[in-house]
């Protein structure tokens, strides 16, 4: 970990991402699809740390799916860079939607290279139709909301 302290919000959930050759595109920097994959992995790791797993989603027949991404590629990241990948839950509204913010920082340069926001909606797993979150989703995700 680094001594980076200029996070967008307090108390981030952070994991390190070591950039490998497989993450690099023909422009010789991290491919946009690699960022999406890391966002998904980070979001699941954070949800798991809150006590919510895909098995919990399956057990109640409901899950959180992506409705919208906002992605900002701010600086290029390269092979062998270490990115500090942070996420926060910033909203948990009406028992239906959840918003998650992301910020990826190059540990070597202490610069933000990527920022994003994702809105999720709760759906029934068998139909894909929107539905209210189960109480344990609202409790776990709601308790994790971080204000700016």
C-alpha positions in Angstrom: 0.0 0.0 0.0 1.0 3.6 -0.4 0.6 6.7 1.7 -1.8 8.1 -0.9 -4.4 10.2 1.0 -6.1 12.3 -1.6 -9.0 9.9 -2.1 -12.3 11.3 -3.6 -14.1 10.1 -0.4 -13.1 8.9 3.0 -12.6 5.3 4.0 -12.2 3.6 0.7 -12.2 -0.2 0.1 -8.8 -0.6 -1.7 -7.1 -3.4 -3.5 -3.8 -3.4 -5.5 -3.9 -4.2 -9.2 -0.5 -5.1 -10.7 -0.7 -4.4 -14.4 0.4 -7.4 -16.5 1.1 -7.6 -20.3 -2.4 -9.2 -20.7 -4.0 -5.8 -19.6 -2.1 -3.8 -22.3 -3.6 -2.8 -25.6 -2.0 -1.9 -29.0 -1.5 1.7 -27.7 0.8 0.2 -25.0 -1.4 1.2 -22.1 -4.1 -0.5 -20.1 -7.0 -1.5 -22.2 -10.4 0.0 -21.4 -11.9 -3.5 -21.1 -9.3 -4.3 -18.5 -10.6 -1.4 -16.4 -14.1 -2.7 -16.6 -13.0 -6.2 -15.5 -11.1 -4.7 -12.5 -14.2 -2.7 -11.6 -16.3 -5.8 -11.5 -13.8 -7.7 -9.5 -13.3 -4.9 -7.0 -17.1 -4.4 -6.6 -17.5 -8.1 -5.9 -14.6 -8.1 -3.4 -16.2 -5.1 -1.6 -19.6 -6.7 -1.6 -18.1 -9.9 -0.2 -16.3 -7.9 2.5 -19.7 -6.5 3.5 -21.1 -10.1 3.8 -22.9 -10.3 0.5 -21.9 -13.0 -2.0 -23.4 -14.3 -5.2 -24.7 -17.3 -3.2 -26.7 -14.7 -1.2 -28.1 -13.3 -4.4 -29.0 -16.8 -5.6 -30.6 -17.8 -2.3 -33.1 -14.9 -2.5 -33.4 -14.8 -6.3 -32.4 -11.2 -6.5 -29.2 -9.4 -7.6 -27.7 -6.1 -8.4 -27.0 -5.5 -12.1 -25.4 -2.6 -13.9 -27.7 0.1 -15.3 -25.1 2.7 -16.2 -21.4 3.4 -16.2 -19.6 6.7 -16.3 -15.9 6.2 -17.0 -13.1 8.8 -17.0 -9.7 7.7 -18.3 -7.5 10.4 -16.9 -3.9 9.2 -17.5 -2.4 6.2 -19.1 -1.3 3.3 -17.0 1.3 0.9 -18.2 2.7 -2.6 -17.8 4.3 -3.1 -14.4 2.4 -0.2 -12.8 0.6 -0.9 -9.6 -2.8 0.7 -9.3 -4.5 1.3 -6.0 -8.1 0.6 -6.8 -10.7 2.1 -4.5 -14.4 1.9 -4.3 -17.2 3.3 -2.2 -21.0 2.9 -2.1 -22.3 6.5 -2.5 -26.0 6.0 -2.7 -28.5 3.3 -1.8 -31.9 4.7 -2.9 -35.5 3.5 -2.5 -34.4 -0.1 -2.0 -34.0 -0.4 -5.8 -30.8 1.4 -6.9 -27.2 1.5 -5.7 -24.4 3.8 -6.8 -20.8 2.9 -6.5 -17.8 5.2 -7.1 -14.3 4.1 -8.2 -10.9 5.7 -8.2 -7.7 4.1 -9.5 -4.4 5.7 -8.5 -0.9 4.8 -9.9 1.1 4.0 -6.8 4.4 5.0 -8.5 3.2 8.4 -9.6 0.6 9.2 -6.9 -1.8 10.2 -9.7 -5.4 9.3 -10.4 -5.4 7.5 -13.7 -9.1 6.4 -13.8 -12.4 7.4 -12.1 -15.8 5.9 -12.6 -19.3 5.8 -11.3 -21.7 2.8 -11.7 -25.4 2.7 -11.0 -26.8 -0.7 -10.2 -30.5 -1.8 -10.1 -31.9 -4.7 -8.1 -33.6 -7.3 -10.3 -35.2 -10.7 -10.0 -32.7 -13.2 -11.2 -35.3 -15.3 -13.0 -36.8 -12.5 -15.1 -34.4 -9.6 -15.0 -37.2 -7.3 -14.0 -36.6 -4.5 -11.4 -37.6 -5.2 -7.9 -37.0 -4.0 -4.4 -33.8 -5.1 -2.6 -34.2 -7.7 0.1 -33.8 -6.3 3.6 -30.3 -7.8 4.1 -29.1 -6.0 0.8 -30.5 -2.7 2.1 -28.9 -3.2 5.5 -25.5 -4.2 4.2 -25.2 -1.8 1.3 -27.0 1.0 3.1 -24.7 0.8 6.1 -21.7 1.1 3.8 -22.8 4.4 2.1 -19.9 6.9 2.3 -20.8 10.6 2.0 -18.5 13.0 0.2 
